[in-house]
């Protein structure tokens, strides 16, 4: 038994201690706050990168692949 969620970082921070105390594994599809993985909860997992890795990766893609050019549609 486990939980898919909570959906957001704030909810994960609030519910994380309760799930960890009960030994209930959780996997969040969207909680990206880097601090969530530093709480010592061995039951918390996420299905995506955190904000500390996603931001730099997006910036590198814009700089290196798109060469800093972003297409703004419907302006």
C-alpha positions as CSV (number, residue, x, y, z in Angstrom):
1,X,0.0,0.0,0.0
2,X,1.2,3.5,-0.8
3,X,0.2,7.0,-1.9
4,X,0.7,8.6,-5.3
5,X,1.0,12.2,-4.2
6,X,0.7,14.6,-2.5
7,X,0.5,16.7,-5.6
8,X,2.5,19.8,-4.5
9,X,5.5,20.6,-2.3
10,X,3.4,22.3,0.4
11,X,1.1,19.3,0.8
12,X,4.1,17.0,0.7
13,X,5.8,18.9,3.5
14,X,2.7,18.8,5.6
15,X,1.8,15.1,5.1
16,X,5.4,13.8,4.8
17,X,6.0,13.3,8.5
18,X,2.7,11.5,8.9
19,X,3.4,9.1,6.1
20,X,6.9,8.6,7.2
21,X,5.8,7.8,10.8
22,X,3.3,5.3,9.4
23,X,5.8,3.7,7.0
24,X,3.6,4.6,4.0
25,X,5.6,5.0,0.8
26,X,4.7,8.1,-1.2
27,X,5.7,9.1,-4.8
28,X,4.9,12.6,-5.9
29,X,4.5,13.4,-9.6
30,X,4.9,17.1,-9.0
31,X,6.4,18.1,-5.7
32,X,9.7,19.8,-6.7
33,X,10.9,21.6,-3.6
34,X,14.5,20.4,-3.1
35,X,14.2,20.5,0.7
36,X,11.6,17.6,0.7
37,X,14.4,15.1,0.2
38,X,16.5,16.4,3.1
39,X,13.9,15.6,5.8
40,X,15.1,12.1,6.4
41,X,11.8,10.5,5.2
42,X,12.8,7.1,3.8
43,X,9.3,6.7,2.4
44,X,9.3,9.9,0.2
45,X,10.0,9.6,-3.5
46,X,9.4,11.9,-6.5
47,X,8.9,11.0,-10.2
48,X,10.7,14.1,-11.5
49,X,13.7,16.3,-10.9
50,X,13.6,18.9,-8.2
51,X,13.7,22.7,-8.7
52,X,17.5,22.7,-8.1
53,X,18.0,20.5,-11.2
54,X,15.1,21.5,-13.4
55,X,15.9,25.3,-13.6
56,X,19.5,24.9,-14.7
57,X,18.6,22.2,-17.2
58,X,16.0,24.4,-18.8
59,X,18.4,27.3,-18.9
60,X,21.1,25.2,-20.5
61,X,18.6,24.0,-23.1
62,X,17.5,27.5,-23.9
63,X,21.1,28.7,-24.1
64,X,22.7,25.8,-26.0
65,X,19.9,24.3,-28.1
66,X,17.6,27.2,-28.8
67,X,20.6,29.6,-28.7
68,X,18.7,32.0,-26.5
69,X,15.9,32.5,-29.0
70,X,12.4,31.9,-27.8
71,X,9.4,32.1,-30.2
72,X,6.5,34.1,-28.7
73,X,3.3,33.1,-30.4
74,X,0.0,34.9,-30.5
75,X,1.3,38.3,-29.4
